[in-house]
Amino acid sequence: WSAAVCSSDLNRDVVFVSSQDAYFDTDYLTDNNIVELYDGEFEHTDYAVYVDSRDAWFDADDEGIVRDHNDESQHVDDCVLLENGEYALTEEAFYCEGSGEWYLLDDFDPVVVDGKTYHPDHVPATEESTTETGE
C-alpha cells in the first residue's frame, strides 16, 4: 500500500531531462544544474543558455538564439542585424532611413530630419544646406 503511494508521489515530483537520459526530483533540480526552459521543458545548464532580456532559459541548440555585439545570448526576435553583421537588441540600435541599415546607438548619435532617423553619414541634403553650399 505505501509503496504504491510513494510511486505515485514520485511521478508527480520528478521531471525527465532527455540530454541526461534521467529523471530528477523537482526538489533537487538546482543541485543537479537542471533548469526549466521557456517552453516548459527541463534541461541541464550545460545544454541551455540564459537570455537576460527574456528572463528565461533556452535550449542551447535553439535556432532563435544568437550572440550579440556584447557576446551575450539573445533571442533573434528581440534583435536587429547591424550594418557590421553583428546583432543588437532593438532598443540598443536605430534604423537609418538613408542607408536602410541598423546602427548601434553607443557608436553613433542619430540625426533626425523631418521625423526620420539617419546615420550622420547619410543625412539627406535639405533646402537650407543646398542654399548655403550653392548647389
KOLFILO-156061 format. One line per 5 residues: their letters; for each residue x, y, z of N, C-alpha, C. Coordinates in nm, 3 decimals. Example, Ala and Ser with C-alpha at 12.3 -4.5 7.8 and 13.67 -1.06 7.14 Angstrom:
as> 1.319:-0.569:0.780:1.230:-0.450:0.780:1.320:-0.330:0.780 | 1.285:-0.225:0.708:1.367:-0.106:0.714:1.290:0.003:0.787
END
This chain:
wsaav> 0.081:-0.119:0.000:0.000:0.000:0.000:0.086:0.126:0.000 | 0.173:0.140:0.095:0.256:0.260:0.099:0.352:0.266:-0.020 | 0.393:0.149:-0.074:0.480:0.150:-0.192:0.407:0.214:-0.310 | 0.279:0.188:-0.326:0.201:0.247:-0.435:0.190:0.398:-0.417 | 0.173:0.442:-0.294:0.163:0.585:-0.266:0.296:0.653:-0.298
cssdl> 0.407:0.595:-0.260:0.539:0.652:-0.288:0.562:0.663:-0.438 | 0.528:0.557:-0.509:0.546:0.557:-0.653:0.464:0.668:-0.717 | 0.342:0.684:-0.671:0.254:0.788:-0.724:0.312:0.926:-0.693 | 0.362:0.946:-0.573:0.420:1.075:-0.535:0.542:1.106:-0.621 | 0.623:1.005:-0.650:0.742:1.027:-0.731:0.707:1.072:-0.871
nrdvv> 0.603:1.017:-0.929:0.564:1.054:-1.064:0.523:1.201:-1.074 | 0.472:1.256:-0.967:0.431:1.396:-0.967:0.548:1.489:-0.936 | 0.654:1.439:-0.877:0.762:1.525:-0.829:0.894:1.505:-0.904 | 0.891:1.448:-1.022:1.012:1.429:-1.100:0.991:1.482:-1.241 | 1.101:1.517:-1.303:1.098:1.561:-1.443:1.204:1.483:-1.518
fvssq> 1.176:1.458:-1.644:1.271:1.387:-1.729:1.354:1.488:-1.806 | 1.486:1.466:-1.809:1.577:1.552:-1.885:1.642:1.464:-1.991 | 1.602:1.485:-2.116:1.645:1.395:-2.223:1.796:1.395:-2.243 | 1.863:1.510:-2.231:2.008:1.512:-2.252:2.082:1.429:-2.148 | 2.020:1.411:-2.033:2.080:1.333:-1.926:2.025:1.191:-1.924
dayfd> 1.920:1.168:-2.002:1.851:1.039:-2.005:1.819:0.993:-1.862 | 1.765:1.088:-1.785:1.739:1.059:-1.643:1.623:1.144:-1.592 | 1.565:1.095:-1.483:1.461:1.169:-1.411:1.526:1.238:-1.292 | 1.474:1.357:-1.259:1.527:1.432:-1.146:1.412:1.475:-1.056 | 1.433:1.463:-0.928:1.337:1.508:-0.827:1.329:1.661:-0.836
tdylt> 1.209:1.715:-0.843:1.192:1.859:-0.858:1.248:1.938:-0.740 | 1.261:1.874:-0.625:1.318:1.942:-0.509:1.470:1.959:-0.521 | 1.532:1.889:-0.616:1.678:1.892:-0.629:1.725:1.935:-0.768 | 1.640:2.007:-0.840:1.679:2.050:-0.974:1.802:2.141:-0.970 | 1.801:2.239:-0.883:1.914:2.332:-0.872:2.041:2.259:-0.836
dnniv> 2.032:2.165:-0.743:2.150:2.088:-0.702:2.209:2.010:-0.819 | 2.128:1.976:-0.915:2.172:1.897:-1.030:2.190:1.982:-1.157 | 2.186:2.115:-1.141:2.202:2.209:-1.253:2.097:2.188:-1.362 | 1.975:2.161:-1.320:1.863:2.145:-1.413:1.779:2.272:-1.406 | 1.745:2.327:-1.522:1.664:2.448:-1.529:1.541:2.423:-1.615
elydg> 1.438:2.501:-1.589:1.319:2.494:-1.673:1.336:2.591:-1.788 | 1.316:2.541:-1.910:1.327:2.624:-2.029:1.200:2.705:-2.051 | 1.206:2.804:-2.137:1.092:2.890:-2.166:0.969:2.811:-2.211 | 0.991:2.695:-2.274:0.880:2.617:-2.327:0.827:2.513:-2.229 | 0.877:2.515:-2.104:0.828:2.423:-2.002:0.907:2.294:-1.992
efeht> 0.997:2.269:-2.087:1.083:2.152:-2.080:1.193:2.179:-1.978 | 1.268:2.074:-1.943:1.377:2.087:-1.848:1.507:2.046:-1.915 | 1.617:2.112:-1.876:1.745:2.083:-1.938:1.858:2.110:-1.839 | 1.970:2.041:-1.858:2.090:2.065:-1.780:2.152:2.196:-1.828 | 2.211:2.273:-1.737:2.268:2.403:-1.775:2.381:2.391:-1.878
dyavy> 2.443:2.275:-1.890:2.544:2.256:-1.994:2.484:2.260:-2.134 | 2.354:2.240:-2.143:2.285:2.236:-2.272:2.179:2.345:-2.284 | 2.194:2.450:-2.203:2.097:2.559:-2.201:2.171:2.693:-2.196 | 2.104:2.798:-2.243:2.159:2.933:-2.233:2.053:3.023:-2.171 | 2.100:3.115:-2.088:2.009:3.210:-2.024:2.007:3.338:-2.107
vdsrd> 1.887:3.384:-2.138:1.869:3.508:-2.213:1.813:3.612:-2.116 | 1.900:3.702:-2.075:1.866:3.802:-1.974:1.747:3.888:-2.015 | 1.742:3.932:-2.141:1.634:4.020:-2.185:1.497:3.952:-2.180 | 1.495:3.821:-2.181:1.369:3.746:-2.172:1.349:3.684:-2.034 | 1.453:3.694:-1.949:1.449:3.634:-1.815:1.407:3.488:-1.824
awfda> 1.472:3.416:-1.917:1.434:3.276:-1.941:1.553:3.197:-1.994 | 1.545:3.066:-1.971:1.643:2.972:-2.024:1.591:2.916:-2.156 | 1.684:2.890:-2.249:1.652:2.831:-2.379:1.746:2.714:-2.404 | 1.701:2.621:-2.485:1.786:2.511:-2.527:1.903:2.571:-2.605 | 2.024:2.524:-2.577:2.143:2.579:-2.642:2.139:2.560:-2.794
ddegi> 2.064:2.463:-2.842:2.053:2.439:-2.986:1.937:2.513:-3.052 | 1.867:2.596:-2.975:1.754:2.671:-3.029:1.805:2.765:-3.138 | 1.750:2.752:-3.259:1.794:2.834:-3.372:1.760:2.981:-3.354 | 1.673:3.013:-3.260:1.636:3.151:-3.236:1.732:3.226:-3.146 | 1.835:3.159:-3.097:1.930:3.222:-3.008:2.053:3.266:-3.087
vrdhn> 2.091:3.393:-3.070:2.208:3.449:-3.136:2.299:3.514:-3.031 | 2.424:3.537:-3.068:2.518:3.610:-2.983:2.518:3.754:-3.033 | 2.506:3.849:-2.940:2.501:3.989:-2.980:2.640:4.052:-2.978 | 2.645:4.182:-3.003:2.772:4.256:-3.010:2.847:4.254:-2.878 | 2.780:4.223:-2.768:2.844:4.210:-2.636:2.878:4.065:-2.604
desqh> 2.859:3.976:-2.701:2.880:3.832:-2.686:2.785:3.771:-2.581 | 2.665:3.826:-2.573:2.561:3.774:-2.485:2.455:3.703:-2.568 | 2.394:3.603:-2.509:2.286:3.531:-2.578:2.160:3.616:-2.580 | 2.099:3.624:-2.698:1.974:3.698:-2.716:1.883:3.617:-2.805 | 1.754:3.645:-2.798:1.661:3.584:-2.891:1.655:3.671:-3.015
vddcv> 1.666:3.609:-3.131:1.673:3.683:-3.257:1.551:3.772:-3.277 | 1.436:3.736:-3.224:1.315:3.818:-3.239:1.326:3.951:-3.164 | 1.420:3.962:-3.070:1.439:4.085:-2.994:1.552:4.170:-3.051 | 1.613:4.123:-3.160:1.734:4.186:-3.214:1.716:4.237:-3.356 | 1.813:4.321:-3.394:1.828:4.364:-3.532:1.970:4.329:-3.575
lleng> 1.988:4.312:-3.704:2.120:4.285:-3.759:2.182:4.419:-3.795 | 2.293:4.451:-3.731:2.360:4.579:-3.754:2.433:4.578:-3.888 | 2.470:4.696:-3.934:2.540:4.711:-4.061:2.674:4.639:-4.063 | 2.730:4.611:-3.945:2.859:4.544:-3.939:2.846:4.392:-3.926 | 2.722:4.341:-3.934:2.699:4.197:-3.929:2.676:4.141:-3.790
eyalt> 2.682:4.225:-3.688:2.656:4.181:-3.551:2.509:4.204:-3.516 | 2.462:4.134:-3.413:2.326:4.155:-3.363:2.328:4.250:-3.244 | 2.217:4.319:-3.225:2.198:4.404:-3.107:2.050:4.402:-3.073 | 2.019:4.419:-2.945:1.879:4.434:-2.907:1.822:4.556:-2.980 | 1.700:4.547:-3.022:1.637:4.655:-3.099:1.647:4.789:-3.027
eeafy> 1.629:4.789:-2.895:1.633:4.916:-2.821:1.774:4.974:-2.809 | 1.875:4.900:-2.851:2.013:4.949:-2.847:2.058:5.005:-2.983 | 1.966:5.009:-3.079:2.004:5.046:-3.215:1.903:5.143:-3.276 | 1.942:5.200:-3.388:1.850:5.285:-3.464:1.860:5.249:-3.612 | 1.749:5.269:-3.682:1.741:5.241:-3.825:1.767:5.370:-3.903
cegsg> 1.856:5.363:-3.998:1.888:5.479:-4.082:1.803:5.474:-4.208 | 1.723:5.576:-4.227:1.638:5.585:-4.346:1.721:5.603:-4.473 | 1.840:5.659:-4.461:1.923:5.685:-4.577:1.995:5.561:-4.629 | 2.048:5.481:-4.539:2.125:5.363:-4.581:2.043:5.235:-4.578 | 1.931:5.239:-4.504:1.850:5.119:-4.490:1.913:5.017:-4.397
ewyll> 2.002:5.063:-4.309:2.070:4.972:-4.218:2.053:5.017:-4.073 | 2.084:4.923:-3.982:2.076:4.948:-3.839:2.214:4.979:-3.784 | 2.219:5.072:-3.688:2.346:5.112:-3.625:2.329:5.112:-3.473 | 2.437:5.084:-3.404:2.437:5.080:-3.259:2.435:5.222:-3.204 | 2.343:5.250:-3.113:2.332:5.382:-3.052:2.458:5.421:-2.977
ddfdp> 2.529:5.324:-2.921:2.654:5.354:-2.850:2.763:5.402:-2.944 | 2.752:5.371:-3.073:2.855:5.408:-3.170:2.826:5.539:-3.242 | 2.698:5.572:-3.260:2.660:5.690:-3.338:2.539:5.757:-3.275 | 2.537:5.890:-3.283:2.417:5.965:-3.243:2.334:5.987:-3.370 | 2.211:5.934:-3.373:2.130:5.952:-3.493:2.090:6.098:-3.512
vvvdg> 2.070:6.134:-3.637:2.024:6.267:-3.674:1.880:6.252:-3.721 | 1.792:6.338:-3.668:1.651:6.330:-3.706:1.619:6.446:-3.801 | 1.568:6.410:-3.919:1.527:6.509:-4.019:1.385:6.473:-4.060 | 1.293:6.570:-4.044:1.153:6.551:-4.079:1.095:6.424:-4.013 | 1.134:6.399:-3.889:1.082:6.286:-3.813:1.144:6.152:-3.848
ktyhp> 1.242:6.151:-3.938:1.310:6.026:-3.978:1.452:6.027:-3.922 | 1.500:5.908:-3.889:1.631:5.893:-3.827:1.736:5.855:-3.931 | 1.853:5.920:-3.919:1.963:5.895:-4.012:2.095:5.879:-3.939 | 2.182:5.799:-3.996:2.322:5.791:-3.954:2.385:5.924:-3.997 | 2.480:5.978:-3.921:2.540:6.107:-3.959:2.596:6.111:-4.102
dhvpa> 2.644:5.999:-4.154:2.699:5.996:-4.289:2.592:5.988:-4.398 | 2.466:5.972:-4.359:2.359:5.952:-4.458:2.246:6.053:-4.445 | 2.275:6.166:-4.382:2.172:6.270:-4.366:2.145:6.333:-4.502 | 2.019:6.341:-4.542:1.988:6.400:-4.674:2.013:6.550:-4.673 | 2.046:6.600:-4.789:2.064:6.744:-4.804:1.928:6.811:-4.794
teest> 1.922:6.921:-4.724:1.797:6.996:-4.712:1.809:7.121:-4.798 | 1.697:7.191:-4.820:1.699:7.314:-4.899:1.796:7.414:-4.839 | 1.795:7.419:-4.705:1.883:7.515:-4.638:2.030:7.483:-4.666 | 2.066:7.354:-4.660:2.207:7.318:-4.681:2.248:7.336:-4.828 | 2.156:7.313:-4.922:2.192:7.331:-5.063:2.206:7.480:-5.094
tetge> 2.129:7.566:-5.028:2.140:7.709:-5.049:2.274:7.759:-4.996 | 2.314:7.708:-4.879:2.440:7.752:-4.820:2.560:7.713:-4.905 | 2.557:7.595:-4.966:2.672:7.548:-5.043:2.662:7.594:-5.190 | 2.549:7.649:-5.228:2.531:7.697:-5.363:2.503:7.586:-5.465 | 2.471:7.469:-5.419:2.443:7.357:-5.511:2.297:7.352:-5.546
END
